[in-house]
Amino acid sequence: MTSHLLAMSFDSAASPALTMRAVRDDPDAAGWGFAWYPMDDRAAVVVKDPNATHETAMTRVLRDWDRFRSCCFLAHTHGAAKRVTQQDTHPFQRSYAGRDWVFAHSGELEEDAREALPIQRRSLEPLGVTDSEHIFCWLLEKIALARHRSLAEVGWPTLHEWLGEVDAQGRGSLILSDGVDIVAYAGTKGHYPLHRIRRTPPHATTLLRGRAVVIDAGDPYDVNRTMALIAREPLTEEPAWGAFQPGELVVMRRGVFTYTSTNASDVQPTSPPGTSDETLGIHWTETTGGEAPAMSGMPPSERPAAEAQALYAVPLRTSQPDLDVPPQGRILRVQHETVYRYEEPVELSSHVVRLHPVHDLFQEVLDYQLEVSPPGVARRAEDVFGNQVLRFKIERPYTELWVRARSRVRVLPPRTLQSLKRATIPLVWMPWQRQMMTPYLLPPELPETQLKALSEYAMSFAIRQDFDLVDTLKDVNRSIFRDFRYVPGSTMLETSPFTVFTRREGVCQDFANLFICLCRLLGVPARYRVGYIRTGADYENQVQSEASHAWCEVYLPRHGWRGFDPTNGVLANLDHIRVAHGRNYRDATPTGGTLFKGGRGETLQTSVRVDVEQEAPPAEVHRRW
């Protein structure tokens, strides 16, 4: 008898409408069951009907019930057991280690499989007589004997090995959840296939139609939800659907595929394989043949056809950086020119320039020159944020104003974040610390409904990473890089983080603003950073890469300010030159001013070039502790 497995994972609580359909090629297929964990509870709700062959009053309740909200959904339809009873109908539910576990299975075991998979604990004996529930209880016993209390504690390679033992005794596919993670396994025999997809807003369609089930994710509260979906067959025509490999294990949590036993391209691992993203600041990749280009720049480009699959299935925004990062630092040269032209002469104007790079423990300014034409009355000062500022006034008519800055900067490697591995959210501040950090803890002035939606989005990262501070920040950083498109000209300075969140597109300042907003909603101080980034010579969009760059800096306990670059999905590294910072862009804008008279028809032209002068010799490097 045909059966259909379905598993859904959302980044925040959602309420999809589910409709069961009759399968034409198997009119006798009957029975269904749905399970979910209401609002992140550890207790699951399971609703079954072993006799239903079509839409019933009970399925209509599930579709219309406003309390039907969860991040985890599991379903098994059109495949009741030979004994049409509640106890033999999928999915099965058992309590262990203070949580409910839910299991569903399509397939069958060999006649002597129960002897090969014995259950010794009476407390875990199946209620029914199906092979599927026997597998479920056998797995729970294995977990209990190993003294694990969740799927994540078991470890995905170990779980994959256990499921391989099950597969050796029969054939089939299964889904299993502990309320946090959802695990899916496709049997090696290939008789019960599974497919998966990850869908991010804005969704091309919110209606997914399959032969057995129709899913409507168009609830107004859910249109901005990210969704990871596993089903027996694709439910839409989207090419992003991928088939499981025989014997493949896939794990999803909070709308993200976090593990696969094969080298798949749609998986976001919880920790980077291979090269450390802290030391190099590189977006690490895992290839299926050849070497995939690493990513370390700003502009987007279309993915080359010959490129090997990377762990993030997104277009490259960057060029290939040097893989041998010198521990003694790197000397960079920066040339920055901004030219204003006017159709009508400007007779009186006042200007502010913030182009002097930061000089501190991790960045040393070796040389800095600034030229302005036409000249004016100038005064250099330090603003309230510690930025070096040049203010000048021009009191004679002009039609062209140019500002040129040249810098030589030694950038030293930042400290790693290993010491913060035990820091968790929420952070605890002393009263005077919170007072000092107040400007960097206040989210932007947005309507409460928008802040609530952004807060739910921020919390999805914290929950997915078990509230670990560093892992949460890295997840936000990588997710913005992965799920948001870099589209020059798509936004303005006034574009709010909520608009970027709903549209899923923008430029570097938009991604920095969104990152800052999410951090502040989590109670983590964050500020806006303006500077430069070295993109190298091998990049597609030279116009956008040769410009000022923006990223975010987060204040971490016992560590200080640390840069996160969501535009490129990396931590700030030796390719980032820090210039100015503030609460937002207006506090750190490189050049700005006011025209008091004249100045119609303004045009702006900016060019930036960053080159490596040389690697800093070890003898020259000295840190001032």
N, C-alpha and C positions, 0 to 999 in steps of 0.2 A: 504494500500500500504506500502511495506517495506521501511524503511528509515534507514540510517546509520549516527550516530554522530561520529565525530572524533575531538580530541583536542590534540595539541602537545605543549609542553613547553621545550625550550632549555636553558641551562645555559648561552649561548652566541648566537649571531645571527647565524642562520643556513639557509641553502637553500635546503630543501629536495625536491626530485623530486616526484611528485604525478601523478599517472596514475589511471583513473577510469575504472572499469571493469563491464561488463554486468553481472547481477545476473540471473543465469539460472532458478532458481525456481520462478522468478518473472520477466518475460521478459518485462512486461509493465512498470516496475519501471523506472522513468525518472526524470531528473532535478538534478542539483547539484549547490552548492555554496561554495566558499572558501573565508575566511577572514584572514587577517594578519595585523600586525602593523609594518610597515617597520622601521627597525633600531631603535626601541624603541620610535617611534613617538606616540603621543597621538591620531593621526588621523589614522583610520583604512582604509584598502583597501578591498573592497568586490567585488568579481567577481561572476556572476551568469549566468546560462543557464538553463531555466526551461524546455527546450525541449529535451536536449541531453540524449541519451540512451547509448552512447558509447564514445570512444575517439574522440575528435574534435580538430579543429585548435586552439580553445581557451585553451583547457586543455594542448595542446602541448606547447603553449606559457608559461603557468604557470610552466611547467616542465623545460623548457629550458631557461627561462628568468634569466639572471645573477643578476638582482636587486631584485629577489624574495627572500629576506633575512629578517628574523625576529626571535624573541624569542617566539612569540605567534602565533599559527595557530588554526583556528577553521574551521570545514567543516561539511556540511550536504549533503549527496548524496542519490540518488535513492529514493527520496520521495517528489517530487514537490506536491503542493496543487492541489485540484480538478480543480481550475481555474489556468491554466498554464500561469501565468504572472510573470513579474519581481517582482512586489510588494508583491506577495504571496509566493515567493521562499525564502527559508532559505539560509544563515543566515540573520537576520535582523540587521540593523544598525541605531542607533539614537545617537544624540549628546546631552550631558548634562554635566554641571560643567566643561567645558573646555576640554572635552575628548570625544572620540567616544566609544560607548558601542555596543557590538556584542552579539547576542543571537541566539540559534538554539534549536529546540525542536522536539521530536518524541512522538506523542501521540495525545490525543484529550480531550476536556472538555465535561461536561454534557450540556444538552440543556439550563439549567438555570444558568450556571456557570458565565455568563457575569453579571448577576444581583448580584451574590455573590462576584464578583471581579470587582466592578465598577471603572471606570476611570473618574475623575472629571475635570482634566486639559485638555483644548482643545489642548494645545501645545503638548500633549503626546498622542493624538488620533492616532490609527493605520492608516497606509496608505492602507493596504490591509484588507481583511475580515477574515483572519485565526484566529483560537483560539490561535495559538502560538504567533502571534504578539500582541494579546490582553494581554496575560500573560506578555510579555516583557514590554509593556507600563505600565501595572499595577505595576510591580516591580519597574520600574523607578520612578513612581509617589510615591510609598512608600519611596524610597530613597530620593527623592526630599523633601517630606513632613517632613522627619526626618532631613533635612538639611545636609545630608552626601554628600560627593563629590567623594567617591571611595568605592569599595567593602570592603576594609579593615576597613574603618571607620564605616561601618554598623555593623561589628562584625559577626563572623561566626555563633554563636548560634542564633542571631536574624534573620540572613538570612535563616538559616535552618528552623526556625519557620515560616517565610513567605512562603517558598517553600512548607512547610507542608500544608499551607492553599490552595495553588494551587493544590497540590496532592489530597486534599480532594474533589475537584470539578471535578476530572477526573482521567486520568491515563497517564503516560508518563515519559520520562526522558529528561533532558535538560543540556545545557552548556551555560555559560555566562562569559563574560570577559569585563574588563575596560581597557585593554592594559597592566596591571601589573599582576593581578591575573586572573586565569581561574578557574571557579567554575563549578563543575559537580554534578548533583543530579539524583539519580535513584529512580523512583517512587515505592511506597510501594506495588503496585499491581503486580509488577514483569513482566509485559508484554513487557517492553522495557529495557532489561538488558544492563549494562555497565561493562567494564573490564578495568583494569589499570596495568601499569608496569613502572618501572623506570630502564633505561638502562644506564650503565656507561661504559666508554672505559676501555680497548680495547674491541670493540664489536665483538662478535662471528660472527655476520652477520649484514650487513647494509641494507639488503633487507628484508622488511616486506611485506608479501603477505596475503591479506585478500580476502574474496569473492568479496567485492565491491571496494576496493582501494588497490593499491600497493604503498608503500613508499620506496624510495631509499635514504638513508642517507649517501651514500658513497662518497659525494663530498670531495675532498682532504682537503678542509678547515674545514670540519665538523667531521672528524673521531675522534677528541678528545672531541666532545661535549657530555655532559650528557643530557639525554632526558627523560622527563616524558610524558607518552602517555596514553590517555583515548580513548577507541574505543568500538563499540557495541560488538565486538567479538575479541578474541585474534588473532593477526596478525602473530605470530610466534609460534613455538612449545615449547618455553621457559616455564618452570614450574613457573617462577616468576610472571606470569600473575595472577591477583587476581580479583575475581568478586565482584562488589558492593553488599553490603547488601541492602535489600529493605529499602528505605527511607534514604539511606546514602548520606551525603554531603561530597565532597572531594574538596580541594583547592590545586592548584599547582602554583608555581612561580619559574621562572628561573631554571627549571629542577629538582625541588624538590617538593614533596608532603608536604605541610606545615600544613595542618589541615585535620582531618576527624572527623565526628560526631560519629564514632565508634572507638573502641580500636584496630586500625590496626597496623601492624608491619612495614609498609613501609613509615611511616610519620616522618618527621624531624620537630619538633615544633620550633617556633621562640623563645620561652622562656620555660625553663624547668619546668615541673610540679613537685610538691612535694619538695623534698630536693634540696637545693641550691647547685649548682656546684661550687660556689665561696668559701663557707665555708668548705665544705667537700672535694671538688675536686673529687667527685664521678660522674661517668656517670650515670645519673638518668634513671630509668626504670619504666615502667608501665606494670603491669602484668594482665593476663587474668585468673589467678587462681594460688594460691600459690605465692611464692616469687622467683623472678628471681635473680640470683647472681649479685651483683654489680661488678663494674669493677675498679680495681686500680692497675695495674701492667704492665708488659711489654710484656711478650711472648704471642704469639697467640696459640689458641687451637681450636679444632673442637667444635662446639656448641653441648652440651649434648642433647640427644633426648628428655628428659623429661623437658627441660628448658621451662619456660613460655615465651611467646612472649614479646620482648622488643621493645622500640621505634626505635631502630636501628637494622635492620635485618642483623647483621654481626657476624662473629665468635668472641667469647670472647677472649681477649688478656690478661685478668687479673684475679686476685683472688678477694676474698671478703674482703674488708677492714673493720676496725672497724667503725661502724656507729656512735658511741658516740665519737666525736672528742673533746678532752679536750681543753677548751679555754685557759688553762695555758700552753699549749705546750706539746711536747713529746720528750723524750730522746731516741736517737737511737745509737746503737753501729755498727761500720763499720769495717770489716776486709777485706783488699784488698791485694792480692798477685799476682805479675806478675813475671813469670820465663822465661828467655831466655836461650835456649840451642843451642850449636853449635857443628857441627862435626869437624870443624877445629878451633883451639884456636884463640881467639881474642887477639892481642898483644897491641893494642892502640885504645881507644874509648872515646867518650865524650857523656854525657847524660844530659837530662833535665827531671825533675819530677815535676808534678803539682798535688799533691794529698792532699794538706792541705785544709780542708773545709773553706768556707767563714765564717768570724766572723763579724756580723753587727747587725742591729736592730732586724732582724727576724730570726737570726740563731747564736747561741753561741757555740763556741768550748770549751768544758770542758776538753778535753784531746786529745793529738795527739802524736803519736810515729811513727817514720819512721826508718826502718832498710834496709841497702843495703849491699850485699855481692857479690863479694869481695869489700872491702872498697877502696876509692879513695880520691883524693883531692876535697873537696866539698866547695861550697859557696852558701849561701842562699841570695835571693834578691826578689824584687817585680818587676814584669814586667810592661810594659806600660799600661796594662789593669787592673792592681791592683791585679793580681794573685800572690800568694806566690809560688816562684819557687826555687827548689834546683838544682843547676848545679854541676856536678862532672865529674872528668876525671879518668880513670883507665889506668895505664901505665904498668901493668904486665899481662902476659898471663892468660886467663881463658876460660873455656868451658861452664860455667853456671853462669848466673847473675840473682839474684832474688831481688825483691823490695817488702817489706812488710810495709803496713801502717795500723795503728789501730787508730780509732777515736771514741770519745764520743761527740755527738752533741745534743744540745737542739734546736729543731725547734719550732718556735712560729707561730701561725696562721697568715696568710697574711691579709692585709686589703681588704675589699670588694671593688667592683668596682661601687657601687651605685652612688658615687659622679660624675662618668663620664658618666652618662646616657645621658647627653645632648651634649657630644662631638661628632662631626661629621667629616667625611672625605670630603675634604682634611683638614689636620691639618695646622694651621698657626703658624709659628715659628718666633721668633725674630732672627735677623741676627746672633748674637753670639750663639744662640741655634742651629741654622742650621749648623754653622761652627763646633761646638762641636760634632754634631750628623752625620756629613758627612760620617765617616767610616761605619756607620750603616744604611745609606740611599742609598748606592750605590749597585745596583743589581750585580750579578756575570757577568763576561765577557762572554757573549753568543752572537751568531749571532742575528742580529736585528729581523729576522723573528721569532726566538724562543722566544725572549723577548716580541714580540708583542702578540704571542699566550698566553704566561703566563700572560701578562697584561690583556688581554680579560678575562681570567679565574679569575684573581683577582677582576676585576671590576664586574663580575657576583655576587660575594658575597656582594660587597658594594651596588649594585643596589637592590639585593634581600632584604637587610636589611635597605633600605631607607637611606643609607650612615651613619647610626649610627655606631660610632667607636667600641664600646664594642660588640654590636651584630654582627658586621661584623667579628671581630676577633674570637668570639666564633663560628660563623658559619664556618669559615675556619678550626678552630681547630677540630670541630666535623666532618666536611665533609672529612677531610683527614683520620680521624679514621674510618669513615664509608665506604669510597669508595676505599681505598688503602689497599692492602693485605700486611701483615707482612710476608716477605719471607727471612729468614736468608740466607746469601750467594748469594743473587740475584744481589748485587751491589758491587762497590768498592769505595774507598775514592774519586776517580776522577769522579764518576758518577754525572752528572749535574742535577739540578732541572728539566730541560726540559725532560730528559730521564725518571726520576721518574714520571713526569706528564703524559707522553705518555704510559708508561708501567703500571702505577697504582700499583706498588709494590716496596718494599724496606724494610729498617730497620729504627731504631729510628733516626740515623743521617741523613738519606735521607729525612724523613718526616720533621725533623727540618730544613734542608736546603731549602726544598720547602716552608715551612711556612715563613721562613725568606725572601726568594725571593719574595713571594706574598706581604708580608707586605711592603717591600721596594719599590715595584712597585706602591703601594698605597700611598707612601710618609710617611709611619710609620716606625720609627727607630726600628730595630730588631737586636738582636745579638744571637750568638750560646752559649749555656750553656751545660757544662758537669758536671755530678755529679752521684748520686746514687738514686735508688728508692727502697722503701721497698715493696716487693711483697707478703710477708707473706708465709705461709707454704703450702697453698692449690693452687698450680699452676701446669700446665702440663709440660712446657718446662723449667726445672730448669737450664739447661746449659745457655740458653740465658738470663734468668732472673737474674742470679748471674753474672752480668757484669756491667760495667759502662753504664750509661744511658745518653741520650742526648735529650734536648728539646730547646725551643726557649724562649727568653725574649724580651718583647716589651716595649719601653719607652712610657708611657702614660702621658699626660699633668697633672700637679698638683698631680701626683700619684707616678711617678717613674717607675722603671723596674718591670714588672710583668711576671711571667712564664706561658707559655702555652705549654702543652704536647700533641702534635697531635698524638703521637703513641697510647695514651690511651684516647684521646678526653676529657681531663680534664685540669683544671687550676692547676699549681704547688701548692702543699699543704703540709701537715705535713708528707707525705711519701717521699718527695723529699728533698735530701740533696745537696746543691749547692757547687761546688768545684771550677771550673774555667770557664771563659768566654772569648769570643773574637769575631772577625768578622766572623770567620769560624772555622772548626774543627782544622786546623793547629795552630791556635792561642791558643787553649785550650786543646790540646791533653794531656792525663794524663801522659804518658811516651813516650819519644822519644830520639833519639840519632844518632850518626854517628860512624860507624866502619871505622877507618883509615887503619887498617891492619888486615888481617885474617877474620875469622868469617863466613866461608862458611857453608851451611846447617843449617840455623837458623830455630828454631821452637819456637813458643810462646804459653804459657799457662797462662791464667788469671782466677782468681777465686775471687768472691766478695760475702760477706755475710752481710746482714743488719738485725739487730734484734732490737726489742723494749726492752730497759732496764727497763723503768718504765715511767709512766706518771709524768711529772714534777709537784711537789707540788706547790700550789699557792704561798706559802711564798718565794720560791726560785726565782720566776720569777720577773725580773725587766727590764724595757725597758729604754734605754738611749735615750731620745728625744733631 
